[in-house]
């Protein structure tokens, strides 16, 4: 039937607490030496959300530097892309 409401409840996925950083400046470092500026929008223990000024071809894996609370770059992997915004997972 058209317009029939579904009685299934959506399952909520618990997420790690995130800290909004309001465009904290950072750099994307790639093994081939490429460096691009980016902004960290929020960060959690397991990952971060970043944005770039222009649409660039961001590699699947790269280092993120500097990250608040970390002295060295963090290796990370892109888990989703939406234009100039990327979701990252930190690698160990």
PDB file of N, CA, C and O in Angstrom, chain B, residues numbered from 101:
ATOM      1  N   UNK B 101       0.842  -1.162   0.000  1.00  0.00           N
ATOM      2  CA  UNK B 101       0.000   0.000   0.000  1.00  0.00           C
ATOM      3  C   UNK B 101       0.900   1.243   0.000  1.00  0.00           C
ATOM      4  O   UNK B 101       1.876   1.299   0.747  1.00  0.00           O
ATOM      5  N   UNK B 102       0.583   2.209  -0.811  1.00  0.00           N
ATOM      6  CA  UNK B 102       1.378   3.429  -0.912  1.00  0.00           C
ATOM      7  C   UNK B 102       1.170   4.275   0.340  1.00  0.00           C
ATOM      8  O   UNK B 102       0.040   4.441   0.800  1.00  0.00           O
ATOM      9  N   UNK B 103       2.230   4.794   0.875  1.00  0.00           N
ATOM     10  CA  UNK B 103       2.168   5.649   2.054  1.00  0.00           C
ATOM     11  C   UNK B 103       2.035   4.880   3.355  1.00  0.00           C
ATOM     12  O   UNK B 103       1.816   5.474   4.411  1.00  0.00           O
ATOM     13  N   UNK B 104       2.167   3.572   3.285  1.00  0.00           N
ATOM     14  CA  UNK B 104       2.062   2.761   4.498  1.00  0.00           C
ATOM     15  C   UNK B 104       3.275   3.004   5.378  1.00  0.00           C
ATOM     16  O   UNK B 104       4.411   2.949   4.907  1.00  0.00           O
ATOM     17  N   UNK B 105       3.040   3.266   6.628  1.00  0.00           N
ATOM     18  CA  UNK B 105       4.137   3.510   7.573  1.00  0.00           C
ATOM     19  C   UNK B 105       4.747   2.185   7.988  1.00  0.00           C
ATOM     20  O   UNK B 105       4.040   1.203   8.215  1.00  0.00           O
ATOM     21  N   UNK B 106       6.037   2.170   8.082  1.00  0.00           N
ATOM     22  CA  UNK B 106       6.734   0.968   8.530  1.00  0.00           C
ATOM     23  C   UNK B 106       6.772   0.952  10.042  1.00  0.00           C
ATOM     24  O   UNK B 106       7.001   1.977  10.684  1.00  0.00           O
ATOM     25  N   UNK B 107       6.547  -0.207  10.595  1.00  0.00           N
ATOM     26  CA  UNK B 107       6.559  -0.315  12.051  1.00  0.00           C
ATOM     27  C   UNK B 107       7.933  -0.717  12.581  1.00  0.00           C
ATOM     28  O   UNK B 107       8.139  -0.819  13.791  1.00  0.00           O
ATOM     29  N   UNK B 108       8.876  -0.945  11.652  1.00  0.00           N
ATOM     30  CA  UNK B 108      10.223  -1.342  12.067  1.00  0.00           C
ATOM     31  C   UNK B 108      10.956  -0.135  12.648  1.00  0.00           C
ATOM     32  O   UNK B 108      10.985   0.936  12.043  1.00  0.00           O
ATOM     33  N   UNK B 109      11.534  -0.316  13.800  1.00  0.00           N
ATOM     34  CA  UNK B 109      12.316   0.752  14.418  1.00  0.00           C
ATOM     35  C   UNK B 109      13.744   0.679  13.900  1.00  0.00           C
ATOM     36  O   UNK B 109      14.302  -0.407  13.744  1.00  0.00           O
ATOM     37  N   UNK B 110      14.328   1.834  13.635  1.00  0.00           N
ATOM     38  CA  UNK B 110      15.719   1.867  13.195  1.00  0.00           C
ATOM     39  C   UNK B 110      16.629   1.554  14.362  1.00  0.00           C
ATOM     40  O   UNK B 110      16.404   2.014  15.482  1.00  0.00           O
ATOM     41  N   UNK B 111      17.644   0.778  14.096  1.00  0.00           N
ATOM     42  CA  UNK B 111      18.612   0.432  15.123  1.00  0.00           C
ATOM     43  C   UNK B 111      19.640   1.539  15.221  1.00  0.00           C
ATOM     44  O   UNK B 111      20.231   1.928  14.213  1.00  0.00           O
ATOM     45  N   UNK B 112      19.860   2.047  16.410  1.00  0.00           N
ATOM     46  CA  UNK B 112      20.872   3.079  16.627  1.00  0.00           C
ATOM     47  C   UNK B 112      22.223   2.416  16.830  1.00  0.00           C
ATOM     48  O   UNK B 112      22.362   1.464  17.598  1.00  0.00           O
ATOM     49  N   UNK B 113      23.204   2.938  16.128  1.00  0.00           N
ATOM     50  CA  UNK B 113      24.562   2.436  16.246  1.00  0.00           C
ATOM     51  C   UNK B 113      25.300   3.313  17.238  1.00  0.00           C
ATOM     52  O   UNK B 113      25.407   4.521  17.022  1.00  0.00           O
ATOM     53  N   UNK B 114      25.817   2.740  18.328  1.00  0.00           N
ATOM     54  CA  UNK B 114      26.548   3.569  19.291  1.00  0.00           C
ATOM     55  C   UNK B 114      27.851   4.073  18.661  1.00  0.00           C
ATOM     56  O   UNK B 114      28.565   3.321  17.997  1.00  0.00           O
ATOM     57  N   UNK B 115      28.137   5.329  18.876  1.00  0.00           N
ATOM     58  CA  UNK B 115      29.356   5.919  18.322  1.00  0.00           C
ATOM     59  C   UNK B 115      30.221   6.432  19.452  1.00  0.00           C
ATOM     60  O   UNK B 115      29.750   6.705  20.556  1.00  0.00           O
ATOM     61  N   UNK B 116      31.497   6.553  19.143  1.00  0.00           N
ATOM     62  CA  UNK B 116      32.437   7.081  20.129  1.00  0.00           C
ATOM     63  C   UNK B 116      32.159   8.561  20.349  1.00  0.00           C
ATOM     64  O   UNK B 116      31.678   9.242  19.443  1.00  0.00           O
ATOM     65  N   UNK B 117      32.456   9.064  21.541  1.00  0.00           N
ATOM     66  CA  UNK B 117      32.275  10.503  21.765  1.00  0.00           C
ATOM     67  C   UNK B 117      33.200  11.291  20.844  1.00  0.00           C
ATOM     68  O   UNK B 117      34.379  10.962  20.709  1.00  0.00           O
ATOM     69  N   UNK B 118      32.665  12.326  20.214  1.00  0.00           N
ATOM     70  CA  UNK B 118      33.446  13.136  19.285  1.00  0.00           C
ATOM     71  C   UNK B 118      33.622  14.526  19.874  1.00  0.00           C
ATOM     72  O   UNK B 118      32.791  15.011  20.642  1.00  0.00           O
ATOM     73  N   UNK B 119      34.718  15.146  19.497  1.00  0.00           N
ATOM     74  CA  UNK B 119      34.989  16.504  19.949  1.00  0.00           C
ATOM     75  C   UNK B 119      35.046  17.392  18.721  1.00  0.00           C
ATOM     76  O   UNK B 119      35.883  17.170  17.846  1.00  0.00           O
ATOM     77  N   UNK B 120      34.189  18.381  18.632  1.00  0.00           N
ATOM     78  CA  UNK B 120      34.220  19.309  17.513  1.00  0.00           C
ATOM     79  C   UNK B 120      35.401  20.249  17.669  1.00  0.00           C
ATOM     80  O   UNK B 120      35.669  20.752  18.760  1.00  0.00           O
ATOM     81  N   UNK B 121      36.100  20.480  16.574  1.00  0.00           N
ATOM     82  CA  UNK B 121      37.302  21.309  16.627  1.00  0.00           C
ATOM     83  C   UNK B 121      37.146  22.624  15.878  1.00  0.00           C
ATOM     84  O   UNK B 121      38.039  23.469  15.937  1.00  0.00           O
ATOM     85  N   UNK B 122      36.033  22.816  15.173  1.00  0.00           N
ATOM     86  CA  UNK B 122      35.786  24.069  14.464  1.00  0.00           C
ATOM     87  C   UNK B 122      36.922  24.420  13.510  1.00  0.00           C
ATOM     88  O   UNK B 122      37.524  25.489  13.610  1.00  0.00           O
ATOM     89  N   UNK B 123      37.203  23.518  12.597  1.00  0.00           N
ATOM     90  CA  UNK B 123      38.170  23.728  11.508  1.00  0.00           C
ATOM     91  C   UNK B 123      39.605  23.904  12.010  1.00  0.00           C
ATOM     92  O   UNK B 123      40.253  24.901  11.691  1.00  0.00           O
ATOM     93  N   UNK B 124      40.087  22.972  12.769  1.00  0.00           N
ATOM     94  CA  UNK B 124      41.482  22.975  13.212  1.00  0.00           C
ATOM     95  C   UNK B 124      42.364  22.641  12.005  1.00  0.00           C
ATOM     96  O   UNK B 124      42.130  21.634  11.337  1.00  0.00           O
ATOM     97  N   UNK B 125      43.361  23.460  11.720  1.00  0.00           N
ATOM     98  CA  UNK B 125      44.247  23.248  10.575  1.00  0.00           C
ATOM     99  C   UNK B 125      45.093  21.999  10.746  1.00  0.00           C
ATOM    100  O   UNK B 125      45.568  21.705  11.843  1.00  0.00           O
ATOM    101  N   UNK B 126      45.279  21.268   9.660  1.00  0.00           N
ATOM    102  CA  UNK B 126      46.097  20.057   9.655  1.00  0.00           C
ATOM    103  C   UNK B 126      46.627  19.849   8.239  1.00  0.00           C
ATOM    104  O   UNK B 126      46.321  20.613   7.323  1.00  0.00           O
ATOM    105  N   UNK B 127      47.425  18.800   8.084  1.00  0.00           N
ATOM    106  CA  UNK B 127      47.978  18.463   6.777  1.00  0.00           C
ATOM    107  C   UNK B 127      47.789  16.987   6.482  1.00  0.00           C
ATOM    108  O   UNK B 127      47.861  16.140   7.373  1.00  0.00           O
ATOM    109  N   UNK B 128      47.545  16.698   5.209  1.00  0.00           N
ATOM    110  CA  UNK B 128      47.477  15.320   4.719  1.00  0.00           C
ATOM    111  C   UNK B 128      48.851  15.002   4.159  1.00  0.00           C
ATOM    112  O   UNK B 128      49.331  15.702   3.267  1.00  0.00           O
ATOM    113  N   UNK B 129      49.495  13.950   4.672  1.00  0.00           N
ATOM    114  CA  UNK B 129      50.830  13.548   4.220  1.00  0.00           C
ATOM    115  C   UNK B 129      50.731  12.180   3.558  1.00  0.00           C
ATOM    116  O   UNK B 129      50.252  11.222   4.165  1.00  0.00           O
ATOM    117  N   UNK B 130      51.182  12.094   2.321  1.00  0.00           N
ATOM    118  CA  UNK B 130      51.132  10.839   1.573  1.00  0.00           C
ATOM    119  C   UNK B 130      52.554  10.333   1.372  1.00  0.00           C
ATOM    120  O   UNK B 130      53.494  11.123   1.279  1.00  0.00           O
ATOM    121  N   UNK B 131      52.708   9.015   1.305  1.00  0.00           N
ATOM    122  CA  UNK B 131      54.035   8.398   1.177  1.00  0.00           C
ATOM    123  C   UNK B 131      54.846   8.939   0.005  1.00  0.00           C
ATOM    124  O   UNK B 131      56.074   8.989   0.083  1.00  0.00           O
ATOM    125  N   UNK B 132      54.186   9.346  -1.083  1.00  0.00           N
ATOM    126  CA  UNK B 132      54.935   9.844  -2.237  1.00  0.00           C
ATOM    127  C   UNK B 132      55.387  11.290  -2.051  1.00  0.00           C
ATOM    128  O   UNK B 132      55.922  11.890  -2.983  1.00  0.00           O
ATOM    129  N   UNK B 133      55.181  11.861  -0.856  1.00  0.00           N
ATOM    130  CA  UNK B 133      55.654  13.200  -0.551  1.00  0.00           C
ATOM    131  C   UNK B 133      54.625  14.290  -0.732  1.00  0.00           C
ATOM    132  O   UNK B 133      54.892  15.441  -0.387  1.00  0.00           O
ATOM    133  N   UNK B 134      53.452  13.969  -1.263  1.00  0.00           N
ATOM    134  CA  UNK B 134      52.415  14.976  -1.459  1.00  0.00           C
ATOM    135  C   UNK B 134      51.890  15.470  -0.106  1.00  0.00           C
ATOM    136  O   UNK B 134      51.636  14.673   0.797  1.00  0.00           O
ATOM    137  N   UNK B 135      51.733  16.778   0.024  1.00  0.00           N
ATOM    138  CA  UNK B 135      51.179  17.376   1.235  1.00  0.00           C
ATOM    139  C   UNK B 135      50.026  18.285   0.812  1.00  0.00           C
ATOM    140  O   UNK B 135      50.176  19.093  -0.104  1.00  0.00           O
ATOM    141  N   UNK B 136      48.884  18.155   1.471  1.00  0.00           N
ATOM    142  CA  UNK B 136      47.729  19.008   1.208  1.00  0.00           C
ATOM    143  C   UNK B 136      47.199  19.531   2.529  1.00  0.00           C
ATOM    144  O   UNK B 136      47.204  18.821   3.535  1.00  0.00           O
ATOM    145  N   UNK B 137      46.746  20.761   2.525  1.00  0.00           N
ATOM    146  CA  UNK B 137      46.148  21.342   3.725  1.00  0.00           C
ATOM    147  C   UNK B 137      44.714  20.851   3.863  1.00  0.00           C
ATOM    148  O   UNK B 137      44.017  20.630   2.873  1.00  0.00           O
ATOM    149  N   UNK B 138      44.292  20.686   5.102  1.00  0.00           N
ATOM    150  CA  UNK B 138      42.916  20.303   5.382  1.00  0.00           C
ATOM    151  C   UNK B 138      42.512  20.883   6.724  1.00  0.00           C
ATOM    152  O   UNK B 138      43.320  21.509   7.410  1.00  0.00           O
ATOM    153  N   UNK B 139      41.268  20.675   7.091  1.00  0.00           N
ATOM    154  CA  UNK B 139      40.746  21.110   8.378  1.00  0.00           C
ATOM    155  C   UNK B 139      40.107  19.912   9.064  1.00  0.00           C
ATOM    156  O   UNK B 139      39.362  19.158   8.439  1.00  0.00           O
ATOM    157  N   UNK B 140      40.399  19.737  10.350  1.00  0.00           N
ATOM    158  CA  UNK B 140      39.764  18.686  11.133  1.00  0.00           C
ATOM    159  C   UNK B 140      38.483  19.280  11.702  1.00  0.00           C
ATOM    160  O   UNK B 140      38.521  20.279  12.419  1.00  0.00           O
ATOM    161  N   UNK B 141      37.350  18.664  11.381  1.00  0.00           N
ATOM    162  CA  UNK B 141      36.058  19.161  11.851  1.00  0.00           C
ATOM    163  C   UNK B 141      35.686  18.557  13.194  1.00  0.00           C
ATOM    164  O   UNK B 141      35.148  19.250  14.057  1.00  0.00           O
ATOM    165  N   UNK B 142      35.964  17.275  13.381  1.00  0.00           N
ATOM    166  CA  UNK B 142      35.798  16.646  14.685  1.00  0.00           C
ATOM    167  C   UNK B 142      36.679  15.419  14.745  1.00  0.00           C
ATOM    168  O   UNK B 142      37.133  14.907  13.721  1.00  0.00           O
ATOM    169  N   UNK B 143      36.914  14.955  15.962  1.00  0.00           N
ATOM    170  CA  UNK B 143      37.839  13.837  16.163  1.00  0.00           C
ATOM    171  C   UNK B 143      37.332  12.981  17.316  1.00  0.00           C
ATOM    172  O   UNK B 143      36.717  13.484  18.256  1.00  0.00           O
ATOM    173  N   UNK B 144      37.599  11.679  17.232  1.00  0.00           N
ATOM    174  CA  UNK B 144      37.284  10.749  18.315  1.00  0.00           C
ATOM    175  C   UNK B 144      38.492   9.837  18.470  1.00  0.00           C
ATOM    176  O   UNK B 144      39.418   9.924  17.664  1.00  0.00           O
ATOM    177  N   UNK B 145      38.521   8.975  19.463  1.00  0.00           N
ATOM    178  CA  UNK B 145      39.666   8.074  19.608  1.00  0.00           C
ATOM    179  C   UNK B 145      39.878   7.168  18.385  1.00  0.00           C
ATOM    180  O   UNK B 145      41.003   6.744  18.121  1.00  0.00           O
ATOM    181  N   UNK B 146      38.818   6.874  17.648  1.00  0.00           N
ATOM    182  CA  UNK B 146      38.947   5.959  16.515  1.00  0.00           C
ATOM    183  C   UNK B 146      39.049   6.595  15.157  1.00  0.00           C
ATOM    184  O   UNK B 146      39.334   5.900  14.182  1.00  0.00           O
ATOM    185  N   UNK B 147      38.825   7.915  15.050  1.00  0.00           N
ATOM    186  CA  UNK B 147      38.866   8.534  13.734  1.00  0.00           C
ATOM    187  C   UNK B 147      38.571  10.012  13.770  1.00  0.00           C
ATOM    188  O   UNK B 147      38.535  10.626  14.837  1.00  0.00           O
ATOM    189  N   UNK B 148      38.357  10.584  12.592  1.00  0.00           N
ATOM    190  CA  UNK B 148      38.122  12.022  12.488  1.00  0.00           C
ATOM    191  C   UNK B 148      37.312  12.313  11.238  1.00  0.00           C
ATOM    192  O   UNK B 148      37.166  11.469  10.354  1.00  0.00           O
ATOM    193  N   UNK B 149      36.792  13.525  11.187  1.00  0.00           N
ATOM    194  CA  UNK B 149      36.140  14.030   9.985  1.00  0.00           C
ATOM    195  C   UNK B 149      36.928  15.251   9.553  1.00  0.00           C
ATOM    196  O   UNK B 149      37.150  16.163  10.350  1.00  0.00           O
ATOM    197  N   UNK B 150      37.356  15.276   8.286  1.00  0.00           N
ATOM    198  CA  UNK B 150      38.145  16.386   7.768  1.00  0.00           C
ATOM    199  C   UNK B 150      37.463  16.987   6.546  1.00  0.00           C
ATOM    200  O   UNK B 150      36.595  16.367   5.931  1.00  0.00           O
ATOM    201  N   UNK B 151      37.869  18.200   6.210  1.00  0.00           N
ATOM    202  CA  UNK B 151      37.418  18.828   4.971  1.00  0.00           C
ATOM    203  C   UNK B 151      38.603  19.488   4.297  1.00  0.00           C
ATOM    204  O   UNK B 151      39.593  19.830   4.943  1.00  0.00           O
ATOM    205  N   UNK B 152      38.491  19.663   2.994  1.00  0.00           N
ATOM    206  CA  UNK B 152      39.518  20.341   2.212  1.00  0.00           C
ATOM    207  C   UNK B 152      38.893  21.580   1.572  1.00  0.00           C
ATOM    208  O   UNK B 152      37.679  21.632   1.380  1.00  0.00           O
ATOM    209  N   UNK B 153      39.713  22.571   1.243  1.00  0.00           N
ATOM    210  CA  UNK B 153      39.218  23.798   0.609  1.00  0.00           C
ATOM    211  C   UNK B 153      38.674  23.510  -0.783  1.00  0.00           C
ATOM    212  O   UNK B 153      37.622  24.024  -1.163  1.00  0.00           O
ATOM    213  N   UNK B 154      39.385  22.695  -1.535  1.00  0.00           N
ATOM    214  CA  UNK B 154      38.981  22.347  -2.889  1.00  0.00           C
ATOM    215  C   UNK B 154      38.834  20.840  -2.979  1.00  0.00           C
ATOM    216  O   UNK B 154      39.396  20.103  -2.169  1.00  0.00           O
ATOM    217  N   UNK B 155      38.077  20.386  -3.964  1.00  0.00           N
ATOM    218  CA  UNK B 155      37.950  18.945  -4.142  1.00  0.00           C
ATOM    219  C   UNK B 155      39.273  18.418  -4.681  1.00  0.00           C
ATOM    220  O   UNK B 155      39.705  18.799  -5.769  1.00  0.00           O
ATOM    221  N   UNK B 156      39.907  17.547  -3.922  1.00  0.00           N
ATOM    222  CA  UNK B 156      41.177  16.954  -4.332  1.00  0.00           C
ATOM    223  C   UNK B 156      41.029  15.445  -4.299  1.00  0.00           C
ATOM    224  O   UNK B 156      40.120  14.911  -3.663  1.00  0.00           O
ATOM    225  N   UNK B 157      41.917  14.773  -4.979  1.00  0.00           N
ATOM    226  CA  UNK B 157      41.922  13.320  -4.986  1.00  0.00           C
ATOM    227  C   UNK B 157      42.680  12.844  -3.748  1.00  0.00           C
ATOM    228  O   UNK B 157      43.908  12.762  -3.763  1.00  0.00           O
ATOM    229  N   UNK B 158      41.957  12.536  -2.692  1.00  0.00           N
ATOM    230  CA  UNK B 158      42.568  12.083  -1.450  1.00  0.00           C
ATOM    231  C   UNK B 158      42.804  10.584  -1.541  1.00  0.00           C
ATOM    232  O   UNK B 158      41.890   9.824  -1.864  1.00  0.00           O
ATOM    233  N   UNK B 159      44.031  10.159  -1.257  1.00  0.00           N
ATOM    234  CA  UNK B 159      44.365   8.741  -1.275  1.00  0.00           C
ATOM    235  C   UNK B 159      43.559   7.993  -0.218  1.00  0.00           C
ATOM    236  O   UNK B 159      43.041   8.601   0.720  1.00  0.00           O
ATOM    237  N   UNK B 160      43.455   6.669  -0.371  1.00  0.00           N
ATOM    238  CA  UNK B 160      42.721   5.856   0.599  1.00  0.00           C
ATOM    239  C   UNK B 160      43.408   5.814   1.955  1.00  0.00           C
ATOM    240  O   UNK B 160      42.743   5.739   2.988  1.00  0.00           O
ATOM    241  N   UNK B 161      44.743   5.863   1.957  1.00  0.00           N
ATOM    242  CA  UNK B 161      45.514   5.855   3.212  1.00  0.00           C
ATOM    243  C   UNK B 161      46.544   6.969   3.176  1.00  0.00           C
ATOM    244  O   UNK B 161      47.184   7.213   2.153  1.00  0.00           O
ATOM    245  N   UNK B 162      46.694   7.642   4.310  1.00  0.00           N
ATOM    246  CA  UNK B 162      47.652   8.744   4.408  1.00  0.00           C
ATOM    247  C   UNK B 162      47.906   9.055   5.869  1.00  0.00           C
ATOM    248  O   UNK B 162      47.295   8.448   6.748  1.00  0.00           O
ATOM    249  N   UNK B 163      48.797   9.993   6.138  1.00  0.00           N
ATOM    250  CA  UNK B 163      49.059  10.450   7.491  1.00  0.00           C
ATOM    251  C   UNK B 163      48.385  11.793   7.711  1.00  0.00           C
ATOM    252  O   UNK B 163      48.319  12.613   6.795  1.00  0.00           O
ATOM    253  N   UNK B 164      47.888  12.022   8.909  1.00  0.00           N
ATOM    254  CA  UNK B 164      47.254  13.288   9.264  1.00  0.00           C
ATOM    255  C   UNK B 164      48.111  13.961  10.319  1.00  0.00           C
ATOM    256  O   UNK B 164      48.431  13.353  11.341  1.00  0.00           O
ATOM    257  N   UNK B 165      48.495  15.240  10.077  1.00  0.00           N
ATOM    258  CA  UNK B 165      49.406  15.939  10.984  1.00  0.00           C
ATOM    259  C   UNK B 165      49.126  17.436  10.947  1.00  0.00           C
ATOM    260  O   UNK B 165      48.797  17.912   9.861  1.00  0.00           O
ATOM    261  N   UNK B 166      49.217  18.215  11.987  1.00  0.00           N
ATOM    262  CA  UNK B 166      49.254  17.781  13.379  1.00  0.00           C
ATOM    263  C   UNK B 166      47.834  17.539  13.879  1.00  0.00           C
ATOM    264  O   UNK B 166      46.890  18.192  13.433  1.00  0.00           O
ATOM    265  N   UNK B 167      47.696  16.631  14.772  1.00  0.00           N
ATOM    266  CA  UNK B 167      46.419  16.283  15.349  1.00  0.00           C
ATOM    267  C   UNK B 167      46.456  16.656  16.816  1.00  0.00           C
ATOM    268  O   UNK B 167      47.405  16.277  17.502  1.00  0.00           O
ATOM    269  N   UNK B 168      45.490  17.368  17.326  1.00  0.00           N
ATOM    270  CA  UNK B 168      45.522  17.794  18.736  1.00  0.00           C
ATOM    271  C   UNK B 168      45.736  16.613  19.677  1.00  0.00           C
ATOM    272  O   UNK B 168      45.039  15.603  19.580  1.00  0.00           O
ATOM    273  N   UNK B 169      46.681  16.738  20.569  1.00  0.00           N
ATOM    274  CA  UNK B 169      46.963  15.684  21.530  1.00  0.00           C
ATOM    275  C   UNK B 169      47.968  14.657  21.046  1.00  0.00           C
ATOM    276  O   UNK B 169      48.338  13.760  21.803  1.00  0.00           O
ATOM    277  N   UNK B 170      48.424  14.765  19.789  1.00  0.00           N
ATOM    278  CA  UNK B 170      49.398  13.818  19.240  1.00  0.00           C
ATOM    279  C   UNK B 170      50.597  14.598  18.725  1.00  0.00           C
ATOM    280  O   UNK B 170      50.442  15.651  18.106  1.00  0.00           O
ATOM    281  N   UNK B 171      51.780  14.084  18.979  1.00  0.00           N
ATOM    282  CA  UNK B 171      52.993  14.784  18.527  1.00  0.00           C
ATOM    283  C   UNK B 171      53.372  14.417  17.103  1.00  0.00           C
ATOM    284  O   UNK B 171      53.917  15.246  16.374  1.00  0.00           O
ATOM    285  N   UNK B 172      53.089  13.185  16.698  1.00  0.00           N
ATOM    286  CA  UNK B 172      53.451  12.719  15.362  1.00  0.00           C
ATOM    287  C   UNK B 172      52.199  12.552  14.520  1.00  0.00           C
ATOM    288  O   UNK B 172      51.076  12.610  15.021  1.00  0.00           O
ATOM    289  N   UNK B 173      52.419  12.346  13.234  1.00  0.00           N
ATOM    290  CA  UNK B 173      51.267  12.147  12.360  1.00  0.00           C
ATOM    291  C   UNK B 173      50.577  10.817  12.678  1.00  0.00           C
ATOM    292  O   UNK B 173      51.203   9.868  13.151  1.00  0.00           O
ATOM    293  N   UNK B 174      49.295  10.777  12.410  1.00  0.00           N
ATOM    294  CA  UNK B 174      48.502   9.570  12.633  1.00  0.00           C
ATOM    295  C   UNK B 174      48.202   8.929  11.289  1.00  0.00           C
ATOM    296  O   UNK B 174      47.633   9.585  10.417  1.00  0.00           O
ATOM    297  N   UNK B 175      48.568   7.666  11.093  1.00  0.00           N
ATOM    298  CA  UNK B 175      48.161   6.990   9.858  1.00  0.00           C
ATOM    299  C   UNK B 175      46.651   6.768   9.893  1.00  0.00           C
ATOM    300  O   UNK B 175      46.100   6.396  10.929  1.00  0.00           O
ATOM    301  N   UNK B 176      45.987   6.993   8.767  1.00  0.00           N
ATOM    302  CA  UNK B 176      44.545   6.826   8.731  1.00  0.00           C
ATOM    303  C   UNK B 176      44.086   6.327   7.365  1.00  0.00           C
ATOM    304  O   UNK B 176      44.845   6.305   6.396  1.00  0.00           O
ATOM    305  N   UNK B 177      42.834   5.934   7.324  1.00  0.00           N
ATOM    306  CA  UNK B 177      42.228   5.371   6.129  1.00  0.00           C
ATOM    307  C   UNK B 177      40.869   6.049   5.920  1.00  0.00           C
ATOM    308  O   UNK B 177      40.122   6.262   6.874  1.00  0.00           O
ATOM    309  N   UNK B 178      40.561   6.381   4.678  1.00  0.00           N
ATOM    310  CA  UNK B 178      39.278   7.007   4.360  1.00  0.00           C
ATOM    311  C   UNK B 178      38.194   5.934   4.392  1.00  0.00           C
ATOM    312  O   UNK B 178      38.322   4.900   3.737  1.00  0.00           O
ATOM    313  N   UNK B 179      37.119   6.181   5.158  1.00  0.00           N
ATOM    314  CA  UNK B 179      36.010   5.226   5.215  1.00  0.00           C
ATOM    315  C   UNK B 179      34.777   5.747   4.491  1.00  0.00           C
ATOM    316  O   UNK B 179      33.915   4.953   4.116  1.00  0.00           O
ATOM    317  N   UNK B 180      34.664   7.059   4.281  1.00  0.00           N
ATOM    318  CA  UNK B 180      33.602   7.619   3.451  1.00  0.00           C
ATOM    319  C   UNK B 180      34.048   8.964   2.895  1.00  0.00           C
ATOM    320  O   UNK B 180      34.912   9.635   3.459  1.00  0.00           O
ATOM    321  N   UNK B 181      33.435   9.341   1.774  1.00  0.00           N
ATOM    322  CA  UNK B 181      33.748  10.596   1.075  1.00  0.00           C
ATOM    323  C   UNK B 181      32.443  11.260   0.651  1.00  0.00           C
ATOM    324  O   UNK B 181      31.543  10.603   0.127  1.00  0.00           O
ATOM    325  N   UNK B 182      32.350  12.563   0.882  1.00  0.00           N
ATOM    326  CA  UNK B 182      31.195  13.358   0.438  1.00  0.00           C
ATOM    327  C   UNK B 182      31.717  14.703  -0.059  1.00  0.00           C
ATOM    328  O   UNK B 182      31.779  15.673   0.696  1.00  0.00           O
ATOM    329  N   UNK B 183      32.087  14.750  -1.319  1.00  0.00           N
ATOM    330  CA  UNK B 183      32.631  15.985  -1.895  1.00  0.00           C
ATOM    331  C   UNK B 183      33.961  16.328  -1.269  1.00  0.00           C
ATOM    332  O   UNK B 183      34.946  15.618  -1.468  1.00  0.00           O
ATOM    333  N   UNK B 184      34.002  17.430  -0.499  1.00  0.00           N
ATOM    334  CA  UNK B 184      35.232  17.900   0.130  1.00  0.00           C
ATOM    335  C   UNK B 184      35.334  17.478   1.590  1.00  0.00           C
ATOM    336  O   UNK B 184      36.210  17.960   2.309  1.00  0.00           O
ATOM    337  N   UNK B 185      34.455  16.587   2.040  1.00  0.00           N
ATOM    338  CA  UNK B 185      34.452  16.120   3.433  1.00  0.00           C
ATOM    339  C   UNK B 185      34.720  14.618   3.446  1.00  0.00           C
ATOM    340  O   UNK B 185      34.168  13.869   2.640  1.00  0.00           O
ATOM    341  N   UNK B 186      35.591  14.183   4.390  1.00  0.00           N
ATOM    342  CA  UNK B 186      36.009  12.786   4.453  1.00  0.00           C
ATOM    343  C   UNK B 186      35.913  12.265   5.877  1.00  0.00           C
ATOM    344  O   UNK B 186      36.243  12.972   6.830  1.00  0.00           O
ATOM    345  N   UNK B 187      35.465  11.039   6.016  1.00  0.00           N
ATOM    346  CA  UNK B 187      35.468  10.350   7.296  1.00  0.00           C
ATOM    347  C   UNK B 187      36.673   9.437   7.357  1.00  0.00           C
ATOM    348  O   UNK B 187      36.915   8.671   6.424  1.00  0.00           O
ATOM    349  N   UNK B 188      37.437   9.504   8.440  1.00  0.00           N
ATOM    350  CA  UNK B 188      38.688   8.743   8.568  1.00  0.00           C
ATOM    351  C   UNK B 188      38.622   7.786   9.739  1.00  0.00           C
ATOM    352  O   UNK B 188      37.954   8.035  10.742  1.00  0.00           O
ATOM    353  N   UNK B 189      39.339   6.676   9.580  1.00  0.00           N
ATOM    354  CA  UNK B 189      39.560   5.734  10.695  1.00  0.00           C
ATOM    355  C   UNK B 189      41.050   5.716  10.940  1.00  0.00           C
ATOM    356  O   UNK B 189      41.838   5.568  10.006  1.00  0.00           O
ATOM    357  N   UNK B 190      41.443   5.867  12.210  1.00  0.00           N
ATOM    358  CA  UNK B 190      42.864   5.815  12.547  1.00  0.00           C
ATOM    359  C   UNK B 190      43.347   4.377  12.518  1.00  0.00           C
ATOM    360  O   UNK B 190      42.666   3.467  12.990  1.00  0.00           O
ATOM    361  N   UNK B 191      44.532   4.186  11.957  1.00  0.00           N
ATOM    362  CA  UNK B 191      45.156   2.865  11.890  1.00  0.00           C
ATOM    363  C   UNK B 191      46.154   2.728  13.018  1.00  0.00           C
ATOM    364  O   UNK B 191      46.738   3.717  13.460  1.00  0.00           O
ATOM    365  N   UNK B 192      46.353   1.512  13.486  1.00  0.00           N
ATOM    366  CA  UNK B 192      47.312   1.297  14.583  1.00  0.00           C
ATOM    367  C   UNK B 192      48.662   0.929  14.041  1.00  0.00           C
ATOM    368  O   UNK B 192      49.597   0.710  14.811  1.00  0.00           O
TER     369      UNK B 192
END
